[in-house]
Amino acid sequence: MLNAFIEKTDVIIFDLDGTLYEGDQHFALMVNHLKQRLPEKHHQSFDELYQQSLAGKHALTIGKVYDIQEDVIWTWNPFTTELTNAQNWNNELVHIKNAPDKLAVSEFDYKRFVPIGDGWWPPYSIARHFGLSNEDTQWAYRRTKEQMAKLDGMLEPTPGLQEYLEELSKTKKLVLITNSEMEDVHRLLRFLDLDHIFSDIVPSALKPTNTKKHFKDVLARYNEKPEQVLSIGDNFMNEVAPALQLGMYAVWLTTSKEEPVKEEKFMKIRTLATK
Ligand SMILES: [Mg+2]
């Protein structure tokens, strides 16, 4: 399946975290850290909501937008950027006065509108729903990242990916665009033996706000049309929606059961493992 897209394109843009290595145990670490800052009376409800969300049985799923101000979950159309309907935490449709009809990717501000792009954001949103402050969630995130850096064993190299990318780099341009900082990027790429694969590395990319800008830079630099470029990432808002909006191909790497869009340039795969 993936090869059908790769054959059509000349440049492939990869995300790093959650894309070029396997393993999602760090989300469990994040959940534990968030709960450390949350009053114990909410712990059981937190777990129940999180399990429902993981199972796709709650309005809070990847591809949605959490509205902190109104404490509701919006359905968001990645092509038209319309906010279509709002649901409360009991999954009931609710009417929100004075809400914008549309919300561009660049307008996700994390103060009111939080894009639920990957596995970091459902536990974050549940914690905010129970009143945790932004400072406390940032503390939980930092602790989790620190632990991940110490426990590089939590990052499982994707089986066969190193050889696959090495082969691919002989015929395609491979570009890395990541929100991680340069120092983390190089440490991770060395650990994964991928530090010689990419023709361009863009760290601290501020996705999703700046994703389209970076994608347009790549199109200009390599003199390619959008339909000759493929974006691969685990975050729907960061790497998939902006690519589709520009007319690029997009592969969403996820174990999620959701189908946020039906579109011929879009596909969902569970892993980049080749063996
Ligand atoms: Mg990622």
Residues whose N, C-alpha, C, O or C-beta is under 5 A from the ligand:
A	BS01	MG	D15 L16 D17 G18 T19 D234 N235
